[in-house]
Amino acid sequence: MKKKQGQGVVVLGAGLAGLSAAYHAGKQAQLYEAANRPGGECVTDVVNGYHFDRAGHLLHLRTAEVRQFIRQLLPEKLAVIQRDARIRVLDSEVRYPIQANLYGLPSDVKADALRHYLAAMTKKTAGAPKNFLEWAKQNFGTTLSKLFFEPYNRKLWTVSPAELSLEWMRNYVPQPDIARVIQGAFSDIPQGGGYNATFWYPKKGGIQCLARALAKQVTQLRLQAHATRIDPNKRTAEIAGMGEIAWKRLISSIPLPALVALLTTKPKQVAEAVRRLQANSVLVVNLGVKRAKIHPAHWIYFPEKKYSFYRVGFPGNFGRVAPRGCSALYAEVALPAGTGWAQRQGICKRVKQDLISAGILAAKDKIAVAHLQYLPYAYVIFDSEYAWARKIILDYLEKTGILSVGRWGHWEYSAMEDALLAGKAAGRTCN
């Protein structure tokens, strides 16, 4: 097999992390993407005039440097939006986050939730929580834990919240102070909070415009070019149809288990560690509906078992993604890893029925488009083996000159901004 001469920077995967890494590594970086377009999961499928992102892809920007970078990539193309998220529970819609917006609950449930919540906030607990379920009970009380935190997280992660460690939480679970809790219990004034209280989104065309704009800044991008093997000792990567490429630094944003599977050699402990990594899959049911403004919210969480989906979003409320007089929505169904696509038709039918039961769709609504998307890697599961298994793999890769970055490359729970920053950090190590 012919090997190309010279050593440089090879980047695998043109999701946001890979694109950012290649951009910041400069002209020396060679970026290879298996798909026929850049973006990874940050892409938009266009079907009969409807634009469907792969589930909810919203820009939550904390840092000034990323805000400036995004503005440069997409001048005048983004809207800054105040979140309107809801939770459907007990046949009521409560504002998100529920812990700061108890007002919409039935009066008896609200009284119990408030009493248990305030007791939890003021009680001195003995010992640190061992898992997410214990943490939720200690911080929000038993009523809210049973009503939302336990069932929603079980549905989202596809495992018991008692199996989840606390590494994933960071800023993802808001903890309002007592004053906001009380105000939110007795008045219907939105109590914000959380990392996604404000978000950015393209005014039209869906989230794909971000990846496309960044891809234009990358000098060497090859599509439909997937890696078939990586030799960490020789520091070569075989790209289908292109032969072997020598690298001085390899940056990968493909899912961590897929990366390890490409290695021609690896220690037994790395092979064992990768078997311990767990993730779920998500089937996204996208519908184009011939009715305007089917719901005023941006998205709704559904913790209860009677609904198949854990979240339903209405992207037409934050961008132009549907023909005039029509609406687009997406429903996300979490499933154990590797399942779902074979069941897609049955799940789609169930989702439509549940949307009618929830009052989001009317039985008479005309569905113009039903478009399914399958995310084989969706949410990394933070179980008791997560931390040590991930560390063994990432430490070994770094010793061989491989940096694995991004949500699935670094095997973490993170947002698009984090992917851009991780790619930047990785790319800068090559200069």
C-alpha positions as CSV (number, residue, x, y, z in Angstrom):
1,M,0.0,0.0,0.0
2,K,1.4,3.3,-1.0
3,K,2.0,5.8,1.8
4,K,1.9,9.5,1.2
5,Q,5.1,11.3,2.1
6,G,5.4,13.9,4.9
7,Q,4.0,14.2,8.3
8,G,1.4,16.6,9.4
9,V,-1.9,16.9,11.2
10,V,-4.7,14.5,10.4
11,V,-8.2,15.2,11.7
12,L,-10.9,12.6,11.6
13,G,-14.5,13.6,11.6
14,A,-15.9,17.0,10.4
15,G,-18.3,17.6,13.2
16,L,-17.9,21.0,15.0
17,A,-15.0,19.7,17.1
18,G,-13.1,18.4,14.0
19,L,-13.9,21.5,11.9
20,S,-12.7,23.7,14.7
21,A,-9.5,21.6,15.2
22,A,-8.7,21.7,11.5
23,Y,-9.4,25.5,11.3
24,H,-7.1,26.3,14.3
25,A,-4.4,23.9,13.2
26,G,-4.1,25.9,10.0
27,K,-3.2,24.9,6.4
28,Q,-1.2,21.8,7.6
29,A,-4.4,20.0,8.8
30,Q,-6.0,17.4,6.6
31,L,-9.6,16.8,7.6
32,Y,-11.4,13.6,6.6
33,E,-15.1,13.1,6.9
34,A,-17.0,9.8,6.1
35,A,-20.3,11.5,5.2
36,N,-21.0,13.5,2.0
37,R,-21.2,16.8,3.9
38,P,-19.5,18.4,6.9
39,G,-21.2,18.9,10.3
40,G,-21.4,15.5,11.9
41,E,-24.7,15.7,13.8
42,C,-24.8,19.5,13.3
43,V,-26.5,19.2,10.0
44,T,-30.0,19.9,8.6
45,D,-32.1,17.6,6.3
46,V,-34.3,19.5,3.9
47,V,-37.4,17.6,2.8
48,N,-40.1,19.3,0.7
49,G,-39.3,22.7,2.0
50,Y,-39.1,21.6,5.7
51,H,-35.7,21.9,7.5
52,F,-35.0,19.3,10.1
53,D,-32.0,19.5,12.4
54,R,-30.9,16.2,14.0
55,A,-32.8,16.9,17.2
56,G,-32.5,20.2,19.1
57,H,-29.3,21.9,18.1
58,L,-29.2,25.3,19.7
59,L,-26.2,27.5,20.5
60,H,-25.8,28.2,24.2
61,L,-22.9,30.6,24.3
62,R,-21.2,31.4,27.6
63,T,-17.9,32.8,26.4
64,A,-17.1,36.1,24.7
65,E,-14.5,34.4,22.4
66,V,-17.0,31.9,20.9
67,R,-19.7,34.6,20.6
68,Q,-17.3,36.7,18.6
69,F,-16.2,33.7,16.5
70,I,-19.8,32.8,15.6
71,R,-20.6,36.4,14.7
72,Q,-17.6,36.4,12.3
73,L,-18.7,33.1,10.7
74,L,-22.4,34.1,10.4
75,P,-22.8,37.9,10.4
76,E,-26.4,39.0,10.6
77,K,-27.7,35.4,10.3
78,L,-28.4,34.6,14.0
79,A,-31.2,35.5,16.3
80,V,-30.7,35.7,20.1
81,I,-33.7,34.1,21.8
82,Q,-35.1,33.9,25.4
83,R,-36.0,30.3,26.1
84,D,-39.6,29.3,26.5
85,A,-39.5,25.7,27.6
86,R,-42.2,23.7,29.4
87,I,-42.8,20.4,31.2
88,R,-45.9,18.4,30.6
89,V,-46.8,16.6,33.8
90,L,-50.2,15.6,35.4
91,D,-51.9,17.0,32.3
92,S,-50.6,20.4,33.1
93,E,-47.9,22.5,31.4
94,V,-45.3,23.9,33.9
95,R,-42.6,26.3,32.9
96,Y,-39.0,24.9,32.9
97,P,-37.2,24.6,35.2
98,I,-39.9,23.0,37.4
99,Q,-38.0,23.6,40.6
100,A,-38.4,27.3,40.1
101,N,-41.8,27.3,38.5
102,L,-44.2,25.3,40.7
103,Y,-47.2,27.6,39.9
104,G,-48.7,25.5,37.1
105,L,-49.0,22.3,39.3
106,P,-52.3,21.2,40.8
107,S,-52.6,22.9,44.2
108,D,-52.2,19.8,46.4
109,V,-49.2,18.6,44.5
110,K,-47.7,22.1,44.5
111,A,-48.1,22.3,48.3
112,D,-46.3,18.9,48.8
113,A,-43.6,19.9,46.3
114,L,-43.0,23.2,48.0
115,R,-42.9,21.8,51.5
116,H,-40.5,19.0,50.6
117,Y,-38.4,21.3,48.5
118,L,-37.9,23.9,51.2
119,A,-37.2,21.1,53.7
120,A,-34.5,19.7,51.4
121,M,-33.0,23.1,50.9
122,T,-32.7,23.9,54.6
123,K,-31.9,20.4,55.9
124,K,-28.4,19.4,56.8
125,T,-27.8,16.1,55.1
126,A,-25.4,13.5,56.5
127,G,-23.0,12.4,53.8
128,A,-22.6,13.2,50.1
129,P,-25.1,11.7,47.6
130,K,-23.8,8.5,45.9
131,N,-25.7,8.9,42.7
132,F,-28.0,11.3,40.8
133,L,-31.2,10.0,42.4
134,E,-29.9,10.6,45.9
135,W,-28.7,14.0,44.8
136,A,-32.1,15.0,43.4
137,K,-33.9,13.9,46.6
138,Q,-31.4,15.8,48.7
139,N,-31.7,19.0,46.7
140,F,-35.3,19.1,45.5
141,G,-37.2,16.8,47.9
142,T,-39.2,13.6,47.3
143,T,-42.2,15.1,45.5
144,L,-40.3,16.7,42.6
145,S,-37.9,13.8,42.5
146,K,-40.8,11.4,41.9
147,L,-42.7,13.8,39.6
148,F,-39.9,14.9,37.3
149,F,-36.2,14.2,38.1
150,E,-36.5,10.4,38.5
151,P,-38.9,9.6,35.6
152,Y,-37.4,12.1,33.1
153,N,-33.8,11.1,33.6
154,R,-34.8,7.4,33.5
155,K,-36.5,8.1,30.1
156,L,-33.6,10.2,28.8
157,W,-30.7,8.0,29.8
158,T,-32.5,4.7,29.5
159,V,-31.1,3.6,32.9
160,S,-32.2,4.2,36.5
161,P,-31.0,7.5,37.9
162,A,-29.6,5.5,40.8
163,E,-27.0,4.2,38.3
164,L,-25.9,7.7,37.2
165,S,-22.9,9.4,38.8
166,L,-22.7,13.1,39.2
167,E,-19.9,14.0,36.6
168,W,-22.3,15.0,33.9
169,M,-24.3,17.7,35.8
170,R,-22.1,20.8,35.9
171,N,-24.4,23.6,35.0
172,Y,-27.1,21.4,33.5
173,V,-29.4,21.2,36.5
174,P,-30.4,24.7,37.9
175,Q,-30.5,25.2,41.6
176,P,-32.5,28.4,42.3
177,D,-32.5,30.1,45.7
178,I,-35.4,30.0,48.2
179,A,-36.7,33.5,47.1
180,R,-37.1,32.4,43.5
181,V,-38.7,29.1,44.5
182,I,-41.3,30.8,46.5
183,Q,-42.0,33.5,43.9
184,G,-42.3,30.8,41.2
185,A,-44.8,28.8,43.3
186,F,-47.2,31.7,43.8
187,S,-46.9,33.7,40.5
188,D,-46.8,32.7,36.9
189,I,-43.7,34.8,36.2
190,P,-41.1,32.9,34.3
191,Q,-38.2,32.0,36.6
192,G,-35.2,31.3,34.3
193,G,-32.0,29.6,35.1
194,G,-29.8,27.0,33.6
195,Y,-27.2,27.0,30.9
196,N,-29.9,27.3,28.1
197,A,-31.9,30.3,29.4
198,T,-30.8,32.2,26.2
199,F,-29.8,30.6,22.9
200,W,-28.7,31.6,19.4
201,Y,-30.2,30.1,16.3
202,P,-30.0,30.9,12.5
203,K,-32.8,33.1,11.3
204,K,-33.5,30.6,8.5
205,G,-32.2,27.4,7.0
206,G,-31.5,25.4,10.2
207,I,-28.3,24.8,12.1
208,Q,-26.3,23.4,9.2
209,C,-25.3,26.9,8.1
210,L,-22.9,27.0,11.1
211,A,-21.0,23.9,10.0
212,R,-21.0,25.0,6.4
213,A,-19.6,28.4,7.2
214,L,-16.8,26.8,9.3
215,A,-16.0,24.2,6.6
216,K,-15.3,27.0,4.1
217,Q,-12.5,28.1,6.4
218,V,-10.8,24.7,6.3
219,T,-8.1,24.4,3.6
220,Q,-8.0,20.6,3.2
221,L,-11.4,18.9,3.7
222,R,-12.2,15.6,2.0
223,L,-15.7,14.2,2.2
224,Q,-16.8,10.6,1.8
225,A,-13.4,9.7,3.1
226,H,-13.4,7.4,6.2
227,A,-10.6,5.9,8.1
228,T,-10.3,2.1,7.9
229,R,-7.3,1.6,10.3
230,I,-4.9,3.5,12.5
231,D,-1.5,2.3,13.3
232,P,-0.4,4.1,16.5
233,N,3.1,2.7,16.4
234,K,3.9,3.7,12.8
235,R,1.7,6.8,13.2
236,T,-0.3,6.2,10.0
237,A,-4.0,6.3,9.2
238,E,-5.5,4.4,6.3
239,I,-8.2,6.3,4.5
240,A,-10.5,4.4,2.1
241,G,-9.5,4.9,-1.5
242,M,-6.5,7.1,-0.5
243,G,-4.0,4.8,1.1
244,E,-1.9,5.5,4.2
245,I,-1.4,8.9,5.5
246,A,1.5,9.6,7.9
247,W,0.7,11.9,10.8
248,K,2.7,13.7,13.5
249,R,-0.5,14.5,15.3
250,L,-3.9,12.8,14.9
251,I,-7.0,14.6,16.2
252,S,-10.2,12.5,16.2
253,S,-13.8,13.6,16.8
254,I,-15.4,10.3,15.8
255,P,-17.1,8.3,18.7
256,L,-14.5,7.0,21.1
257,P,-15.4,3.3,20.7
258,A,-15.2,3.6,16.9
259,L,-11.8,5.2,17.2
260,V,-10.4,2.4,19.4
261,A,-11.9,-0.2,17.0
262,L,-9.7,1.3,14.2
263,L,-6.4,0.8,16.2
264,T,-4.2,-2.0,14.8
265,T,-2.8,-2.6,18.3
266,K,-3.9,-1.6,21.8
267,P,-3.2,-2.8,25.4
268,K,-5.6,-5.3,26.9
269,Q,-6.7,-2.8,29.5
270,V,-7.8,-0.3,26.7
271,A,-9.8,-3.0,25.0
272,E,-11.5,-3.9,28.2
273,A,-12.1,-0.3,29.1
274,V,-13.9,0.5,25.8
275,R,-16.3,-2.4,26.5
276,R,-17.3,-0.6,29.6
277,L,-18.3,2.6,27.9
278,Q,-22.1,3.0,27.7
279,A,-24.3,5.3,25.6
280,N,-27.9,5.4,24.5
281,S,-29.3,6.0,21.0
282,V,-32.1,8.5,20.0
283,L,-34.6,8.2,17.2
284,V,-35.9,11.6,16.1
285,V,-39.3,11.7,14.5
286,N,-39.6,14.9,12.5
287,L,-43.0,16.0,11.2
288,G,-44.0,18.7,8.8
289,V,-47.6,19.8,9.6
290,K,-49.9,21.9,7.4
291,R,-50.9,24.2,10.2
292,A,-49.2,27.3,11.5
293,K,-48.0,27.8,15.1
294,I,-49.0,24.4,16.5
295,H,-47.5,25.4,19.9
296,P,-46.1,28.6,21.3
297,A,-43.2,27.0,23.3
298,H,-39.7,26.3,22.0
299,W,-39.7,22.8,23.4
300,I,-41.5,20.6,26.0
301,Y,-40.2,17.9,28.3
302,F,-42.3,14.8,28.9
303,P,-41.2,12.8,32.0
304,E,-44.3,10.5,32.1
305,K,-44.2,6.9,30.8
306,K,-47.5,7.3,28.9
307,Y,-45.6,9.4,26.3
308,S,-43.0,7.7,24.2
309,F,-40.8,10.8,23.7
310,Y,-38.8,12.6,26.3
311,R,-38.9,16.0,24.5
312,V,-40.8,17.6,21.7
313,G,-39.4,20.7,20.0
314,F,-40.9,23.4,17.7
315,P,-38.1,24.8,15.6
316,G,-40.4,27.1,13.7
317,N,-40.6,29.2,16.8
318,F,-36.9,30.1,16.6
319,G,-36.2,30.1,12.9
320,R,-37.7,29.8,9.4
321,V,-37.7,26.1,8.9
322,A,-41.1,25.4,7.3
323,P,-43.2,26.6,4.3
324,R,-45.5,29.5,5.0
325,G,-48.6,28.5,7.0
326,C,-46.9,25.3,8.1
327,S,-45.0,24.0,11.2
328,A,-42.2,21.7,11.9
329,L,-41.7,19.7,15.0
330,Y,-39.4,17.0,16.3
331,A,-40.0,14.3,18.9
332,E,-37.0,12.6,20.5
333,V,-37.2,9.0,21.7
334,A,-34.3,7.6,23.7
335,L,-33.5,3.9,23.4
336,P,-30.7,1.5,24.5
337,A,-27.6,1.7,22.3
338,G,-27.9,-0.1,19.0
339,T,-31.7,-0.3,19.0
340,G,-34.3,1.8,17.4
341,W,-33.7,2.0,13.7
342,A,-35.3,-1.4,13.1
343,Q,-38.3,-0.4,15.1
344,R,-38.7,3.0,13.4
345,Q,-42.1,2.5,11.8
346,G,-43.7,1.3,15.0
347,I,-42.1,4.1,17.0
348,C,-43.2,6.7,14.4
349,K,-46.8,5.5,14.7
350,R,-46.7,5.6,18.5
351,V,-45.2,9.1,18.5
352,K,-48.0,10.4,16.3
353,Q,-50.6,8.9,18.6
354,D,-48.9,10.4,21.7
355,L,-48.7,13.8,20.1
356,I,-52.5,13.7,19.6
357,S,-53.0,12.5,23.2
358,A,-50.9,15.4,24.4
359,G,-53.0,17.9,22.5
360,I,-50.1,19.0,20.3
361,L,-51.5,17.5,17.1
362,A,-55.2,17.4,16.2
363,A,-56.6,14.2,14.7
364,K,-57.5,16.3,11.6
365,D,-54.0,17.7,11.1
366,K,-52.4,16.9,7.7
367,I,-48.9,15.6,8.0
368,A,-47.0,16.7,4.9
369,V,-43.7,15.1,5.8
370,A,-42.6,12.4,8.3
371,H,-38.8,12.2,8.4
372,L,-36.8,10.0,10.7
373,Q,-33.3,10.4,11.9
374,Y,-31.3,7.9,14.0
375,L,-28.5,8.9,16.3
376,P,-26.6,5.8,17.2
377,Y,-24.6,7.7,19.8
378,A,-26.7,10.3,21.6
379,Y,-26.0,10.6,25.3
380,V,-23.0,9.2,27.1
381,I,-24.2,7.2,30.2
382,F,-22.3,8.3,33.3
383,D,-22.4,5.0,35.3
384,S,-20.0,3.8,38.0
385,E,-17.4,2.6,35.4
386,Y,-17.5,5.7,33.2
387,A,-14.7,7.7,34.8
388,W,-12.0,5.0,35.0
389,A,-12.7,3.5,31.7
390,R,-12.7,6.8,29.8
391,K,-9.4,7.8,31.6
392,I,-7.6,4.7,30.6
393,I,-8.5,5.1,26.9
394,L,-7.8,8.8,26.6
395,D,-4.5,8.6,28.5
396,Y,-3.3,5.8,26.2
397,L,-4.4,7.7,23.1
398,E,-2.6,10.9,24.1
399,K,0.6,8.9,24.7
400,T,0.5,7.7,21.1
401,G,0.0,11.2,19.8
402,I,-3.8,11.0,19.3
403,L,-6.2,13.6,20.7
404,S,-9.8,12.5,20.9
405,V,-12.1,15.5,21.2
406,G,-15.8,16.5,21.0
407,R,-18.9,15.2,22.6
408,W,-18.4,11.6,21.5
409,G,-14.7,11.8,20.9
410,H,-14.0,12.9,24.4
411,W,-17.0,10.8,25.6
412,E,-18.8,13.5,27.6
413,Y,-22.0,15.5,27.9
414,S,-21.3,18.8,26.3
415,A,-22.8,21.5,24.0
416,M,-21.8,22.9,20.6
417,E,-19.8,25.7,22.2
418,D,-17.7,23.1,24.1
419,A,-17.1,21.2,20.8
420,L,-15.8,24.4,19.2
421,L,-13.5,25.2,22.2
422,A,-12.2,21.6,22.4
423,G,-11.4,21.6,18.7
424,K,-9.6,25.0,19.1
425,A,-7.5,23.7,22.0
426,A,-6.6,20.6,20.1
427,G,-5.7,22.5,16.9
428,R,-3.6,24.9,18.8
429,T,-1.4,22.1,20.1
430,C,-0.2,21.5,16.5
431,N,1.1,25.0,15.9
